[in-house]
């Protein structure tokens, strides 16, 4: 995993439903710290991440984050506030800190992990004696739509030959490479 600090995300135009994309993704859940400088006397203010805008008031300083794509979204002044445009600081939205990584890039070789996070008590050093494996990149949207169609069509029951083939391929513990139902 990598840590990013002080990334300028962009500048607000003061319009509803603005979105901005971080330079790196996927973002590790709960690690994004976002500030918005609206040109007010208090300076830059930290905004809060929420799962969605439902239940947020129009003046709530909140945003949502699509962790897989690194997309930040702001509200519309009905649900979540719109960041004000700042004439003196046109790049007024800053990711002060976030962590990203994982997926296939997280499959590192033997001895690649050597850093000890400062918050781990009583640990002097770390290493990985075996290669890391099993990490996979996020599924593409079109692949998700295709897979979802198959899963919705036949969940734990088989009617057609295709259903029997799909169940055979997805049975936990069964090592099946291919199937053909007659």
BAVO-563787 format. One line per 4 residues: number of its first residue (from 1); their letters; for each residue x, y, z of N, C-alpha, C, O. Coordinates in Angstrom, 1 decimal, decimal comma. Example, Ala and Ser with C-alpha at 12.3 -4.5 7.8 and 13.67 -1.06 7.14 Angstrom:
! residues 2
1	as	13,2/-5,7/7,8/12,3/-4,5/7,8/13,2/-3,3/7,8/14,2/-3,3/8,5  12,8/-2,2/7,1/13,7/-1,1/7,1/12,9/0,0/7,9/13,4/1,1/8,0
This chain:
! residues 182
1	xxxx	0,8/-1,2/0,0/0,0/0,0/0,0/0,9/1,2/0,0/2,0/1,3/0,6  0,4/2,3/-0,7/1,1/3,5/-0,8/0,3/4,6/0,0/-0,9/4,6/0,0  1,0/5,6/0,5/0,4/6,8/1,1/0,6/8,0/0,3/1,7/8,3/-0,1  -0,5/8,8/0,1/-0,4/10,0/-0,7/-0,7/11,2/0,3/-1,7/11,0/1,1
5	xxxx	0,0/12,2/0,3/-0,3/13,4/1,1/-0,3/14,7/0,3/0,5/14,8/-0,7  -1,2/15,5/0,6/-1,3/16,9/-0,1/-1,6/16,8/-1,6/-1,2/17,7/-2,3  -2,4/15,9/-2,0/-2,8/15,9/-3,4/-3,9/16,9/-3,7/-5,0/16,8/-3,1  -3,7/17,8/-4,6/-4,7/18,8/-5,1/-5,7/18,0/-6,0/-5,3/17,5/-7,0
9	xxxx	-6,9/18,0/-5,5/-7,9/17,2/-6,2/-8,6/18,1/-7,3/-8,9/17,6/-8,4  -8,8/19,4/-7,0/-9,4/20,3/-8,0/-10,0/21,5/-7,3/-9,7/21,8/-6,2  -10,8/22,2/-8,1/-11,4/23,4/-7,6/-12,9/23,3/-7,8/-13,4/22,9/-8,9  -13,7/23,8/-6,8/-15,1/23,8/-6,9/-15,6/24,9/-7,8/-15,0/26,0/-7,7
13	xxxx	-16,6/24,7/-8,5/-17,3/25,7/-9,3/-18,5/26,2/-8,6/-19,2/27,1/-9,1  -18,8/25,6/-7,5/-20,1/26,0/-6,8/-21,3/25,4/-7,4/-22,4/26,0/-7,1  -21,2/24,3/-8,2/-22,4/23,7/-8,8/-22,7/22,4/-8,1/-21,9/21,8/-7,5  -24,0/22,0/-8,2/-24,4/20,7/-7,6/-23,8/19,5/-8,2/-23,4/19,5/-9,4
17	xxxx	-23,7/18,5/-7,4/-23,3/17,1/-7,8/-21,9/17,1/-8,5/-21,7/16,4/-9,5  -20,9/17,9/-8,0/-19,6/17,9/-8,6/-18,9/16,6/-8,2/-19,1/16,0/-7,2  -18,1/16,1/-9,2/-17,2/14,9/-8,9/-15,8/15,2/-9,3/-15,5/16,0/-10,2  -14,9/14,6/-8,5/-13,5/14,7/-8,8/-12,9/13,3/-8,6/-13,4/12,5/-7,8
21	xxxx	-11,8/13,1/-9,3/-11,1/11,8/-9,3/-9,7/11,9/-8,7/-8,9/12,7/-9,2  -9,4/11,1/-7,7/-8,1/11,0/-7,2/-7,1/10,5/-8,2/-7,5/9,7/-9,1  -5,8/10,8/-8,0/-4,8/10,3/-9,0/-4,6/8,8/-8,9/-4,1/8,2/-9,8  -4,9/8,2/-7,7/-4,6/6,8/-7,5/-5,8/6,1/-6,9/-6,6/6,6/-6,1
25	xxxx	-6,0/4,8/-7,3/-7,1/4,0/-6,8/-6,6/2,5/-7,0/-5,7/2,3/-7,8  -7,2/1,6/-6,3/-8,3/1,7/-5,3/-7,8/2,4/-4,0/-6,7/2,2/-3,6  -8,7/3,1/-3,4/-8,4/3,8/-2,1/-8,8/2,9/-0,9/-9,9/2,3/-0,9  -7,9/2,7/0,0/-8,2/1,9/1,2/-9,3/2,6/2,0/-9,2/3,8/2,3
29	xxxx	-10,3/1,8/2,4/-11,5/2,3/3,1/-11,1/3,0/4,4/-10,2/2,6/5,1  -11,7/4,2/4,5/-11,5/5,0/5,7/-10,2/5,8/5,8/-9,9/6,3/6,9  -9,4/5,8/4,8/-8,1/6,5/4,8/-8,1/7,9/4,2/-7,2/8,7/4,4  -9,2/8,3/3,5/-9,2/9,6/2,8/-9,5/10,7/3,8/-10,6/10,7/4,4
33	xxxx	-8,6/11,7/3,9/-8,8/12,9/4,7/-8,9/14,0/3,6/-8,0/14,3/2,9  -10,1/14,7/3,6/-10,3/15,7/2,5/-10,6/17,0/3,1/-11,4/17,1/4,1  -9,9/18,1/2,6/-10,2/19,4/3,1/-10,7/20,3/1,9/-10,3/20,1/0,8  -11,5/21,2/2,3/-12,1/22,2/1,3/-11,8/23,6/1,8/-12,2/23,9/3,0
37	xxxx	-11,2/24,4/1,0/-10,9/25,8/1,4/-12,0/26,7/0,7/-11,8/26,9/-0,5  -13,0/27,2/1,4/-14,0/28,0/0,8/-13,8/29,5/0,9/-14,6/30,3/0,6  -12,5/29,8/1,3/-12,2/31,2/1,4/-12,8/31,9/2,6/-12,8/33,2/2,7  -13,2/31,2/3,6/-13,8/31,8/4,8/-12,7/32,0/5,8/-11,6/31,6/5,6
41	xxxx	-13,0/32,7/6,8/-12,0/33,1/7,8/-11,3/31,9/8,5/-10,1/32,0/8,8  -12,0/30,8/8,6/-11,4/29,7/9,3/-10,4/28,9/8,4/-9,7/28,0/8,9  -10,3/29,2/7,2/-9,4/28,5/6,3/-10,0/27,2/5,8/-11,2/27,0/5,8  -9,1/26,2/5,5/-9,5/24,9/5,0/-10,2/24,2/6,1/-9,8/24,2/7,2
45	xxxx	-11,3/23,5/5,7/-12,1/22,7/6,7/-12,1/21,3/6,2/-12,3/21,0/5,0  -12,0/20,4/7,2/-12,1/18,9/6,9/-13,5/18,5/6,7/-14,4/18,8/7,5  -13,8/17,9/5,6/-15,2/17,4/5,3/-15,2/15,9/5,7/-14,2/15,2/5,8  -16,4/15,3/5,9/-16,6/14,0/6,3/-17,1/13,1/5,2/-18,0/13,4/4,5
49	xxxx	-16,6/11,9/5,2/-17,0/10,9/4,2/-18,3/10,2/4,7/-18,3/9,8/5,9  -19,3/10,0/3,8/-20,5/9,3/4,2/-20,7/8,2/3,1/-20,2/8,3/2,0  -21,5/7,2/3,4/-21,8/6,2/2,4/-22,7/6,7/1,3/-22,5/6,4/0,1  -23,7/7,6/1,6/-24,5/8,2/0,6/-25,1/9,5/1,3/-24,9/9,8/2,4
53	xxxx	-25,7/10,3/0,4/-26,2/11,6/0,9/-27,6/11,5/1,6/-28,0/12,5/2,2  -28,2/10,4/1,5/-29,5/10,2/2,1/-29,4/10,5/3,6/-28,6/9,9/4,3  -30,2/11,4/4,1/-30,2/11,7/5,5/-29,3/12,9/5,9/-29,3/13,3/7,0  -28,5/13,4/4,9/-27,6/14,5/5,1/-28,4/15,8/4,8/-29,1/15,9/3,8
57	xxxx	-28,2/16,8/5,7/-28,9/18,1/5,4/-28,2/18,8/4,3/-27,1/18,4/3,9  -28,8/19,8/3,8/-28,2/20,6/2,7/-27,0/21,4/3,0/-26,2/21,8/2,1  -26,7/21,6/4,3/-25,5/22,3/4,7/-24,5/21,4/5,3/-23,5/21,9/5,9  -24,7/20,1/5,3/-23,7/19,1/5,8/-22,5/19,1/5,0/-22,6/18,9/3,8
61	xxxx	-21,3/19,2/5,6/-20,0/19,2/4,8/-19,6/17,8/4,7/-18,7/17,3/5,4  -20,2/17,1/3,8/-20,0/15,6/3,5/-19,7/15,4/2,1/-20,0/16,2/1,2  -19,1/14,2/1,8/-18,8/13,8/0,5/-18,9/12,2/0,4/-18,9/11,6/1,5  -19,1/11,7/-0,8/-19,0/10,2/-0,9/-17,7/9,9/-1,7/-17,2/10,7/-2,4
65	xxxx	-17,3/8,6/-1,6/-16,1/8,2/-2,3/-16,4/6,8/-2,9/-16,8/5,9/-2,1  -16,2/6,7/-4,2/-16,1/5,4/-4,8/-14,7/4,9/-4,7/-13,8/5,3/-5,4  -14,5/4,0/-3,7/-13,1/3,6/-3,4/-12,4/2,9/-4,5/-11,2/3,0/-4,7  -13,2/2,1/-5,3/-12,6/1,3/-6,4/-12,0/2,3/-7,5/-10,9/2,1/-8,0
69	xxxx	-12,8/3,3/-7,8/-12,4/4,2/-8,9/-11,7/5,5/-8,4/-11,2/6,3/-9,2  -11,8/5,8/-7,1/-11,2/7,0/-6,5/-12,0/8,2/-6,8/-11,4/9,3/-6,9  -13,3/8,1/-7,0/-14,1/9,3/-7,4/-14,8/9,8/-6,2/-15,5/9,1/-5,4  -14,6/11,1/-6,0/-15,2/11,9/-4,9/-16,4/12,6/-5,4/-16,4/13,2/-6,5
73	xxxx	-17,6/12,6/-4,7/-18,8/13,3/-5,1/-19,3/14,2/-4,0/-19,2/13,8/-2,8  -19,7/15,4/-4,4/-20,3/16,3/-3,4/-21,8/16,5/-3,6/-22,3/16,0/-4,6  -22,5/17,1/-2,7/-23,9/17,2/-2,7/-24,5/18,2/-3,6/-23,8/18,8/-4,4  -25,8/18,5/-3,4/-26,5/19,4/-4,2/-27,2/20,5/-3,4/-28,1/21,2/-3,9
77	xxxx	-26,9/20,7/-2,1/-27,5/21,7/-1,2/-28,9/21,2/-0,7/-29,5/22,0/0,1  -29,4/20,1/-1,2/-30,6/19,5/-0,6/-30,1/18,3/0,3/-30,6/18,2/1,4  -29,2/17,5/-0,2/-28,6/16,4/0,5/-27,1/16,6/0,3/-26,5/16,3/-0,7  -26,5/17,1/1,4/-25,0/17,4/1,3/-24,8/18,8/0,7/-25,4/19,2/-0,3
81	xxxx	-23,8/19,5/1,2/-23,5/20,8/0,8/-22,7/20,8/-0,5/-22,0/19,8/-0,9  -22,8/21,9/-1,2/-21,9/22,2/-2,4/-20,7/23,0/-1,9/-20,9/24,0/-1,3  -19,5/22,5/-2,2/-18,3/23,3/-1,8/-18,4/24,7/-2,6/-18,6/24,7/-3,8  -18,1/25,8/-1,8/-18,1/27,1/-2,4/-16,9/27,2/-3,3/-15,8/26,7/-3,0
85	xxxx	-17,0/28,0/-4,4/-15,9/28,3/-5,2/-15,0/29,3/-4,5/-15,6/30,2/-3,8  -13,7/29,2/-4,6/-12,8/30,1/-3,9/-12,0/30,9/-4,9/-11,2/30,4/-5,6  -12,2/32,2/-4,9/-11,6/33,1/-5,9/-10,1/33,2/-5,6/-9,3/33,3/-6,6  -9,7/33,1/-4,4/-8,2/33,2/-4,1/-7,5/31,9/-4,1/-6,3/31,9/-4,3
89	xxxx	-8,2/30,8/-4,1/-7,6/29,5/-4,1/-8,4/28,6/-5,0/-9,4/28,0/-4,6  -8,1/28,6/-6,3/-9,0/27,9/-7,3/-8,8/26,4/-7,2/-9,7/25,7/-7,7  -7,7/25,9/-6,6/-7,6/24,5/-6,3/-7,9/24,2/-4,9/-7,0/23,9/-4,1  -9,1/24,4/-4,5/-9,5/24,5/-3,1/-9,9/23,1/-2,5/-10,3/23,1/-1,3
93	xxxx	-9,8/22,0/-3,2/-10,2/20,7/-2,7/-8,9/19,9/-2,7/-8,3/19,6/-3,7  -8,5/19,5/-1,5/-7,2/18,8/-1,3/-7,4/17,5/-0,5/-8,1/17,5/0,5  -6,8/16,4/-1,0/-6,8/15,2/-0,3/-5,5/15,3/0,6/-4,4/15,0/0,1  -5,7/15,6/1,8/-4,6/15,8/2,7/-3,8/14,5/3,0/-2,6/14,5/3,2
97	xxxx	-4,6/13,3/2,9/-3,9/12,0/3,1/-4,9/10,9/2,7/-6,1/11,0/2,9  -4,3/9,9/2,0/-5,1/8,7/1,7/-4,1/7,6/1,4/-3,0/7,9/1,0  -4,6/6,4/1,5/-3,8/5,2/1,1/-4,4/4,5/0,0/-5,7/4,4/-0,1  -3,6/4,0/-0,9/-4,2/3,2/-2,0/-3,3/2,0/-2,3/-2,2/1,9/-1,8
101	xxxx	-3,9/1,1/-3,1/-3,1/-0,1/-3,5/-3,9/-1,3/-3,3/-5,1/-1,3/-3,1  -3,2/-2,4/-3,4/-3,9/-3,7/-3,3/-4,1/-4,3/-4,7/-3,4/-3,9/-5,6  -5,1/-5,2/-4,8/-5,3/-5,8/-6,0/-4,2/-6,7/-6,5/-3,4/-7,2/-5,6  -4,0/-6,9/-7,8/-2,9/-7,7/-8,3/-1,5/-7,1/-7,9/-0,6/-7,8/-7,8
105	xxxx	-1,4/-5,8/-7,8/-0,2/-5,1/-7,4/0,3/-5,5/-6,0/1,5/-5,4/-5,7  -0,6/-6,0/-5,2/-0,3/-6,4/-3,8/0,3/-7,7/-3,8/0,8/-8,1/-2,7  0,4/-8,5/-4,9/1,0/-9,8/-4,9/2,5/-9,6/-5,0/3,1/-9,7/-6,1  3,2/-9,3/-3,9/4,6/-9,0/-3,9/5,4/-10,2/-3,6/5,0/-11,2/-3,1
109	xxxx	6,7/-10,2/-4,0/7,6/-11,3/-3,9/8,1/-11,5/-2,4/7,8/-10,7/-1,6  8,9/-12,5/-2,3/9,5/-12,8/-1,0/10,4/-11,7/-0,5/11,2/-11,1/-1,3  10,2/-11,3/0,8/11,0/-10,2/1,3/10,7/-8,8/0,9/11,4/-7,8/1,3  9,6/-8,6/0,2/9,2/-7,3/-0,3/8,6/-6,4/0,8/8,7/-5,2/0,7
113	xxxx	8,1/-7,0/1,8/7,5/-6,2/2,9/8,5/-6,1/4,0/8,9/-7,1/4,7  8,9/-4,8/4,3/9,9/-4,6/5,3/9,6/-3,4/6,2/10,2/-3,2/7,2  8,6/-2,6/5,9/8,2/-1,5/6,7/7,3/-1,8/7,9/6,4/-2,6/7,7  7,6/-1,2/9,0/6,7/-1,4/10,2/5,9/-0,1/10,4/6,5/0,9/10,6
117	xxxx	4,6/-0,2/10,3/3,8/1,0/10,6/4,1/1,5/12,0/4,2/0,6/12,9  4,2/2,8/12,2/4,6/3,3/13,5/3,5/3,0/14,6/3,9/3,0/15,8  2,3/2,7/14,3/1,3/2,4/15,3/1,2/1,0/15,8/0,4/0,6/16,6  2,2/0,1/15,3/2,2/-1,2/15,8/3,2/-1,3/17,0/4,4/-1,2/16,8
121	xxxx	2,6/-1,5/18,2/3,5/-1,6/19,4/4,2/-2,9/19,5/3,8/-3,9/19,1  5,4/-2,8/20,0/6,3/-4,0/20,3/6,7/-4,8/19,1/7,0/-6,0/19,2  6,8/-4,1/17,9/7,2/-4,8/16,7/8,4/-4,0/16,2/8,3/-2,9/15,9  9,6/-4,7/16,1/10,8/-4,1/15,6/11,0/-4,2/14,1/11,4/-3,2/13,5
125	xxxx	10,7/-5,3/13,5/10,8/-5,5/12,1/9,9/-6,5/11,6/9,3/-7,4/12,3  9,6/-6,4/10,3/8,7/-7,4/9,6/9,3/-7,8/8,3/10,2/-7,2/7,7  8,9/-9,0/7,9/9,3/-9,5/6,5/8,2/-10,5/6,1/7,5/-11,1/6,9  8,2/-10,7/4,8/7,3/-11,8/4,3/8,1/-12,9/3,8/8,8/-12,8/2,7
129	xxxx	8,2/-14,1/4,5/9,0/-15,2/4,0/8,5/-15,9/2,8/9,2/-16,7/2,2  7,2/-15,7/2,5/6,7/-16,3/1,3/6,1/-15,2/0,4/5,7/-14,2/1,0  5,9/-15,4/-0,8/5,3/-14,4/-1,7/3,9/-14,2/-1,4/3,2/-15,2/-1,1  3,4/-13,0/-1,5/2,0/-12,7/-1,3/1,2/-13,1/-2,6/1,8/-13,0/-3,7
133	xxxx	0,1/-13,6/-2,4/-0,7/-14,1/-3,6/-2,2/-14,0/-3,3/-2,6/-13,7/-2,2  -3,0/-14,1/-4,4/-4,4/-14,1/-4,2/-5,1/-12,7/-4,5/-6,3/-12,6/-4,6  -4,3/-11,7/-4,5/-4,8/-10,3/-4,8/-5,3/-10,2/-6,2/-4,6/-10,7/-7,1  -6,4/-9,6/-6,4/-7,0/-9,4/-7,8/-7,5/-8,0/-7,9/-8,0/-7,4/-7,0
137	xxxx	-7,4/-7,4/-9,1/-7,9/-6,1/-9,4/-9,5/-6,2/-9,4/-10,1/-7,2/-9,5  -10,1/-5,0/-9,2/-11,5/-4,9/-9,1/-12,1/-5,4/-10,4/-11,5/-5,2/-11,5  -13,3/-6,0/-10,4/-13,9/-6,5/-11,6/-14,5/-5,3/-12,4/-15,0/-4,3/-11,8  -14,3/-5,4/-13,7/-14,8/-4,3/-14,6/-16,3/-4,3/-14,6/-16,9/-5,3/-14,4
141	xxxx	-16,9/-3,1/-14,8/-18,4/-3,0/-14,8/-19,1/-3,9/-15,7/-20,1/-4,5/-15,4  -18,5/-4,1/-17,0/-19,2/-4,9/-17,9/-19,1/-6,4/-17,5/-20,1/-7,1/-17,8  -18,0/-6,8/-16,9/-17,9/-8,2/-16,4/-18,9/-8,4/-15,2/-19,5/-9,5/-15,1  -19,1/-7,4/-14,4/-20,0/-7,5/-13,3/-21,4/-7,7/-13,8/-22,2/-8,5/-13,3
145	xxxx	-21,8/-6,9/-14,8/-23,2/-7,0/-15,3/-23,4/-8,4/-15,9/-24,5/-8,9/-15,8  -22,4/-8,9/-16,6/-22,5/-10,2/-17,2/-22,7/-11,3/-16,1/-23,5/-12,2/-16,2  -21,8/-11,2/-15,1/-21,8/-12,2/-14,0/-23,1/-12,1/-13,2/-23,7/-13,1/-12,8  -23,6/-10,9/-13,0/-24,8/-10,6/-12,2/-26,0/-11,3/-12,9/-26,9/-11,8/-12,3
149	xxxx	-26,1/-11,1/-14,2/-27,1/-11,7/-15,0/-27,2/-13,2/-14,8/-28,3/-13,8/-14,7  -26,1/-13,9/-14,8/-26,0/-15,3/-14,6/-26,5/-15,7/-13,1/-27,2/-16,7/-12,9  -26,0/-14,9/-12,2/-26,3/-15,2/-10,8/-27,8/-15,0/-10,5/-28,4/-15,7/-9,7  -28,4/-14,0/-11,0/-29,8/-13,7/-10,8/-30,7/-14,7/-11,5/-31,7/-15,1/-10,9
153	xxxx	-30,3/-15,2/-12,6/-31,1/-16,1/-13,4/-31,3/-17,4/-12,7/-32,4/-17,9/-12,7  -30,2/-17,9/-12,0/-30,4/-19,2/-11,4/-29,5/-19,2/-10,1/-28,3/-19,5/-10,1  -30,2/-19,0/-9,0/-29,5/-19,0/-7,7/-29,8/-20,3/-6,9/-30,9/-20,4/-6,5  -28,8/-21,1/-6,8/-28,9/-22,4/-6,1/-30,0/-23,3/-6,6/-30,6/-24,1/-5,8
157	xxxx	-30,4/-23,2/-7,8/-31,4/-24,1/-8,4/-31,0/-24,3/-9,9/-30,4/-23,4/-10,5  -31,3/-25,4/-10,4/-31,0/-25,6/-11,8/-32,3/-26,1/-12,6/-33,0/-27,0/-12,1  -32,5/-25,4/-13,7/-33,7/-25,8/-14,6/-33,2/-26,1/-15,9/-33,6/-27,2/-16,5  -32,3/-25,3/-16,5/-31,8/-25,5/-17,9/-30,4/-26,2/-17,8/-29,8/-26,2/-16,7
161	xxxx	-30,0/-26,6/-18,9/-28,6/-27,2/-19,0/-27,6/-26,2/-18,6/-26,6/-26,5/-17,9  -27,7/-24,9/-19,0/-26,8/-23,9/-18,6/-26,8/-23,7/-17,1/-25,7/-23,4/-16,5  -27,9/-23,8/-16,4/-28,0/-23,7/-15,0/-27,2/-24,8/-14,3/-26,4/-24,5/-13,3  -27,3/-26,0/-14,8/-26,5/-27,1/-14,2/-25,0/-26,9/-14,4/-24,3/-27,2/-13,5
165	xxxx	-24,6/-26,4/-15,6/-23,2/-26,1/-15,8/-22,7/-25,0/-14,9/-21,6/-25,2/-14,3  -23,5/-24,0/-14,7/-23,1/-22,9/-13,8/-22,9/-23,4/-12,4/-22,0/-23,0/-11,7  -23,9/-24,2/-11,9/-23,8/-24,7/-10,5/-22,6/-25,6/-10,3/-22,0/-25,5/-9,3  -22,3/-26,4/-11,3/-21,1/-27,3/-11,2/-19,8/-26,5/-11,1/-18,9/-26,9/-10,4
169	xxxx	-19,7/-25,4/-11,9/-18,5/-24,6/-11,9/-18,4/-23,8/-10,6/-17,3/-23,5/-10,2  -19,5/-23,4/-9,9/-19,4/-22,6/-8,7/-19,6/-23,3/-7,4/-19,8/-22,7/-6,4  -19,7/-24,6/-7,4/-19,9/-25,4/-6,2/-18,6/-25,3/-5,3/-17,5/-25,6/-5,8  -18,8/-24,8/-4,1/-17,6/-24,7/-3,2/-16,9/-26,0/-3,0/-17,6/-27,0/-2,7
173	xxxx	-15,6/-26,0/-3,1/-14,8/-27,2/-2,9/-14,7/-28,1/-4,1/-13,8/-29,0/-4,0  -15,5/-27,9/-5,1/-15,4/-28,8/-6,3/-14,4/-28,2/-7,3/-14,5/-27,0/-7,7  -13,3/-28,9/-7,6/-12,3/-28,4/-8,6/-12,8/-28,8/-10,0/-12,3/-29,8/-10,5  -13,6/-28,0/-10,6/-14,2/-28,3/-11,9/-13,6/-27,2/-12,9/-13,8/-26,0/-12,6
177	xxxx	-13,0/-27,7/-13,9/-12,4/-26,8/-14,9/-13,4/-26,4/-16,0/-13,4/-25,3/-16,5  -14,2/-27,4/-16,4/-15,2/-27,1/-17,4/-16,4/-28,1/-17,3/-16,2/-29,2/-16,7  -17,5/-27,7/-17,8/-18,7/-28,6/-17,7/-19,4/-28,6/-19,0/-19,3/-27,7/-19,8  -20,2/-29,7/-19,2/-21,1/-29,7/-20,3/-22,3/-30,6/-19,9/-22,2/-31,8/-19,5
181	xx	-23,5/-30,0/-19,9/-24,7/-30,7/-19,5/-25,5/-31,1/-20,7/-25,6/-30,4/-21,7  -26,0/-32,3/-20,7/-26,8/-32,9/-21,8/-28,2/-32,9/-21,4/-29,1/-33,4/-22,2
